[in-house]
Amino acid sequence: MSRKIWVPLGAAVLVLNAVQWVASEAVAAAAWTSPPYSYATNYISDLGVPDCGTQYQGRTICSPDHALMNTSFIVQGILFAIGVVLLAATLRTGPARRVVIALAGAHAVGFLLVGLFHGSPDGPGYSLGLHVAGASIGILCANAIAIIAGSLRSLQLPRAYRVFSIAVGALGLLSEAFVGASASTAGVFERGGVYSWLLWSVVTGVSVLVRQARRPAEARMLENVPA
């Protein structure tokens, strides 16, 4: 495959990935009825805990669709990494490309751990530790990728996009730092750290696809300009 195919394919994968995550989370949250799931106080990871009725940090956890959410965690890690690696085709071989690919790979491994090892205190002691470590690595790497994408000009997108990319990645990291500040807002801040790169994925994917679609039209217009 040539770079002309890699780049739009990577953009489409990023958009698809964000959609599957949001849809899976919404379905899993809707299935959680006793007590009702709260986007403000419940962690996203609570949706993947298989033990119904377990108590953790003052929350009663019961996610009927935990298998769906855990699958989504794993799929997300894989698709995000694939999308980023394909977009990295716009970078010349060098340190920046290697760093981006390494971050994408670490993100995929992190969310593989998130999906396989649940955020529940009722499982083996190492399970919760691997879950938290995987989530931390995945969130850090994804937001770092957004910041790097904004710092480079390889995607050939407007300055407004680059500013957005850096800002959303930085805000994602900042939001994640406040997750433990209050039990009543833990879910809000965690989502700030996760939705940041999901939003980045959609904006980046759509922007790249629009740019790719405009290029043939611009080329035809230039061909029709009188000499």
Residue pairs with C-beta under 8 A, 6 or more apart in sequence:
1 9
3 89
3 90
6 86
6 87
6 89
7 86
7 87
7 89
7 90
7 208
7 212
8 208
8 209
8 212
9 86
10 82
10 83
10 84
10 85
10 86
10 87
10 89
10 205
10 208
11 83
11 87
11 204
11 205
11 206
11 207
11 208
11 209
11 212
12 205
12 209
13 79
13 82
13 83
13 86
13 205
14 79
14 80
14 83
14 84
14 87
14 201
14 202
14 204
14 205
15 201
15 202
15 205
15 206
15 209
16 79
17 75
17 76
17 79
17 80
17 83
17 198
17 201
18 198
18 199
18 201
18 202
18 205
20 72
20 75
20 76
20 79
21 72
21 76
21 198
22 198
24 68
24 69
24 71
24 72
25 44
25 47
25 69
25 72
27 65
27 68
28 47
28 63
28 65
28 66
28 68
28 69
28 72
29 37
29 39
29 47
30 37
31 63
31 64
31 65
32 47
32 62
32 63
32 64
32 65
34 62
35 60
35 62
37 46
37 47
37 63
38 187
39 187
39 188
39 191
40 184
40 185
40 187
40 188
41 59
41 183
41 184
41 185
41 186
41 187
42 59
42 186
42 187
43 119
43 186
43 187
43 190
44 69
44 187
44 190
44 191
44 194
45 114
45 118
45 119
45 131
45 135
46 56
46 59
46 61
46 63
46 119
47 63
47 65
47 66
47 69
48 63
48 66
48 69
48 70
48 73
48 114
48 115
48 118
48 119
49 56
49 61
49 63
49 66
49 118
49 119
49 120
50 63
50 66
50 67
50 118
50 120
51 61
51 118
51 120
51 122
51 123
52 61
52 62
52 63
52 64
53 60
53 61
53 62
54 60
54 61
54 62
54 120
54 121
54 122
55 61
56 119
56 120
56 121
57 183
58 183
61 120
63 69
66 118
70 115
70 116
70 118
71 115
72 115
73 111
73 114
73 115
74 111
74 112
74 114
74 115
74 116
76 111
77 107
77 108
77 109
77 110
77 111
77 112
77 114
77 115
77 138
78 108
78 111
78 112
80 104
80 107
80 108
80 111
80 142
80 197
80 201
81 104
81 105
81 107
81 108
83 201
83 205
84 100
84 101
84 103
84 104
84 107
84 145
85 100
85 101
85 104
87 149
87 155
87 204
87 208
88 97
88 100
88 101
88 104
90 154
90 155
90 156
91 97
91 100
91 152
91 154
96 148
96 152
96 154
99 148
100 145
100 148
100 149
103 141
103 142
103 144
103 145
103 148
104 141
104 145
106 137
106 138
106 141
107 137
107 138
107 141
107 142
107 145
109 134
109 137
110 133
110 134
110 135
110 136
110 137
110 138
110 139
110 141
111 134
111 135
111 138
112 134
113 130
113 131
113 133
113 134
113 135
113 137
114 131
114 134
114 135
114 138
116 130
117 123
117 126
117 127
117 128
117 130
117 131
117 134
118 127
118 128
118 131
119 128
119 131
119 132
119 135
120 127
120 128
121 128
139 172
139 176
139 193
139 194
139 197
140 173
140 176
142 172
142 196
142 197
142 200
143 169
143 170
143 172
143 173
143 176
143 193
143 196
143 197
144 169
144 173
145 169
145 197
146 165
146 166
146 168
146 169
146 172
146 196
146 197
146 200
147 165
147 166
147 169
147 170
149 155
149 162
149 165
149 200
149 204
150 161
150 162
150 163
150 164
150 165
150 166
150 167
150 169
151 162
151 166
153 162
155 161
155 204
155 207
155 208
156 211
157 204
157 207
157 208
157 211
161 203
161 204
161 207
164 200
164 203
165 200
165 203
165 204
168 196
168 197
168 199
168 200
168 203
169 196
169 197
169 200
171 192
171 196
172 192
172 193
172 194
172 195
172 196
172 197
173 193
174 192
175 189
175 190
175 191
175 192
175 193
175 196
176 189
176 190
176 192
176 193
178 185
178 189
179 186
179 189
179 190
179 193
180 186
181 189
